[in-house]
């Protein structure tokens, strides 16, 4: 095996989730191994380059789950593990915990939590934007703009002008304060990585910009936005939304 250059092994069988993982991790400026969609593919990658940390989905298919893969890897050499999981299988989770991973992150995970764990594995301390102080180093900042394609031109949109983003059929639709809508093919989970933390998920297919929320009805499950636009508020996301609102009672 060759000497590592702090590479990160990514093992995820969902193409969409794999793109989200890689987009997030590439911001750390480190090389990635993968993404590998199967345990067999991951083992082939590690045979030539040994990673510094492995980010593995527990729910791999093809008869070999993420825990079994992690066990095979750790038989070769010690390796910090971060598991990602959407399962409530208590036996699988117990097997995962037995390997003493740095974390088992539930889906949907936050970008900050994932990066915190990876940096903990690589540097022994978390150095995410939440922890950084001015002058601590060059942390990539989000651009205040997005460019979307409209016919043959690229249109610049100010993030502050976007009231919400939602999934419509196989596209993500960005709605502006003006009422103008732009449709893009980027998956919602991946698009979220380009949005500031003022965007909060309120439904599995909706993100809203807190700066444009006019009122929230938790009982009816509705979030009101400009131009009489209403976003659904799912029970799973209600508490997090209410926590983020500057509420005076």
N, C-alpha and C positions, 0 to 999 in steps of 0.2 A: 504493500500500500504506500502511496506517496504521502509526503508530508502535507498536512492540512494548511489551508490559509483561512482558518475560521469560517469555513463554508457551512451552510445551513441545509440539512436534508429536509425536503418537503415531500410528504407522502399523503396524497389525497386523491380519491378516485372520482370525485365530482369535478368536472372541468371548470364549472363556475366558481366553486369554492377554492380550487387550486389557483385560479387567476387572482382571487381576492387575497389569498395568502401570499402569493409571490409579489403582488403589487405592494402590499404592506411591508414585507421583509426586505425588498429591494431598496426601500428608503433608508435602510441601515447602512447601505453602501458595501454590503458583503456579498460574495458569490453564493449562488444557490446550487444545490444538487437536486435536480428534478425540475418540475414536480414528477414524482413517480406515482402511477395510478395503482400499482400492485406491489405486494411484498417482494415478489420475485424481481421486479424492475428496480426496487430500492436496493436489494442486495447486490445486484449487478453494479449499480452506481458506486456503492460503498467498497466494492472490491478493488477499485482503482483510486478512489479518493475518500479518505475517512473524514466525516464531518465533525465539526466542533459541537454541534447540537442537532437534535432531530425533532422536527415538528410532525407528528403522526396522527392521522385520523383513526380513531378507534374502530370505526365501522367499515373497514375495508372488506371488499367482497372477495370472490374467487377462493373461498375456503380458507383464508388466512387473515385473521383480524389484526388490528394494530398492536395488540399486546403480544401476540405470537411473534410478529416481526421484531418488536423491541427486544424480546427475549433472545432472539437469534443474533441481533446486533450486539447486545451486551455480553454474549458469550465470546465474542471476538475481542472486545475492549470496552472499558467504561465509556459511557456516553450519556450526557445530560438529555433528559426526555421531556418533551412537552406534548401532552395528548390533547386532541380536540375531539369533542364528542357531542352527539345529538341524541344519545341513547339514555334510557332509564333502566337498562339491563343491570341489575345489582351485582350479578356474578361477574359480568365483564368489567364493571367498574372496580370491583374488589380485586380482580386480577391485575388491573392497571395500577391501583394504589400499592399493591405488593411490590412493584418495581421502583417505588419511591420517586416518581417523576417530580419535576419542579412544579408542575401544575397540570390539572385536567380542566381545560377551558370549555365551558358549555357553548354550543352554538345557539344563537349568534353571539360570537365573542366580540369584544371591543378591540379596536386597533391598539389602544393604549395598553390593555392587559396583555395582549400577545407580545408587543414589543418590549414591555417591561420584563416578561419572563425570558425572552431571548437574550436581552442584554444582561439579565441576572446570570444566565448560563455562561455568557461569553466573558463578562467583565467582573462578575462577583457583586455587582451593584446595579440598581436600576437607574438608567440615565435617559428617561423619557422626557418629553416636553413638560409634563406635570412636575418633574423634579428639577429641571434645569433652572439656573439663575442667569441673569444677564451676564454675558462674558464667559459663560461656562463652555462655550463651543458653538460650532456652526450647526444648528438644527434646521433642517429644511422647513421652510414655511409654506403654507398653502398660498397659492396665487389668489388674488381677489377676483379673478376672472375665470370663466370657462369659455372655450370656443366650440361651437357646434356647427355642423355642416348643414347648409340650406341650399339645396341644388348644387351649384358649382362654387359657392363661396363659403367662407368660414365667418360665422357671426360671433362677435364677442358679447358675452352676457356677464353682467356684474352679479356675483354671488349674493350680494345684499338685496338684489331685486327679485330673487327667486323666492316665491312664497311656499312652494311645495314641489315634491317630486313623487310621482306615483307610477305604478306599472299598469300599462294598458295593452292587453294582448301580449306580444313579445317585445314591446318597447317600453322604455322609461320616458315619461312625459314631464318636462320642466315647465312650470307655470310661473309667469312673471307678475309683478304688481299691476302692470298694464293690462293683464288678461291674455297676453300673447303666450302661445304654447309652442314648445319645441320638442320634437320626438327624436330620441336617440336609441341606438341599439345596445348600448352598454347596460349590463344587468344592474339592478338597483343596488345590490350588495357591493358591487365594484365601484359604482358611481359614488357611493357614500364616502369612499376614501378620499375623494376630491372635494368634499364639502366640509365646512367648518363645524365645530361642535354646537352651533346654534341650531343645526338640523337634528331633529329628534324623530325616531321611529314611533309612529302611533298605530300602525297596522302593518301586517306582514307585507303589504304592497304600497305603503305610504310613508313618506318623510315630510315633516313640516318644519318651516323656519320659525323658531320661537319669536323672532322679531316681528312677525306678521300675524301672529295668533290674536284674534279679536275676542273670542270667548271659547270656553270649554264647558261642555255639558257631560260630566262623567256618567250620569244616569242614562241619558239617551245614547251615549257613545258617539259624540259629535265634537269635532274641532272646527270652529268657524274661522275662515280666512277672508281676505279682501275680495270684493266683487261677489259676495254671497256664496263663495265656494266653501263647501263643507267636506272635511275629511273624516273618515270613520275612525273611531277610537276603540281599538281592541283591548279586551281585558288584560291581556298579557303585557301591554305597553302602558296601561293607564297609570300605574303607580310611579313609573319612572318619569312620565310626563309631568305629573303633579309635583314630583320632587324637584323638577327643574324650573317650575314656575315661581316667580317671586311673590308668594301668596301673603296677603295681609288679612288676618281674620279678626 
